[in-house]
Amino acid sequence: MNKTELVNAVAEKAGLTKVDAKKAVDAAVAAVTEALAKNDKVALIGFGTLAVTERKARQGVNPATGKKITVAARKVVKFKAGAELAAAVK
């Protein structure tokens, strides 16, 4: 499902126009992005939790040359599915 399909599904399920549904989806994405940028955790009960974690620097291998390289430390977003979502996809 891409963003357009998500907007259409939200419009249908919530009884909104597609314009209003797009505004709602955009606002939700912006709110989640802002929270994660502040290192806050976003927990949607039944759906899952998004959180920022730090990855340490590590040694990797360039597959083209076989040379060892250092992969820099960085922050990544991790998602843990909630119980209801996990049960729905079984």
Secondary structure, DSSP 8 states (H G I E B T S, - for coil): --HHHHHHHHHHHHT--HHHHHHHHHHHHHHHHHHHHTT--EEETTTEEEEEEEE--EEEE-TTT--EEEE--EEEEEEEE-HHHHHHT-
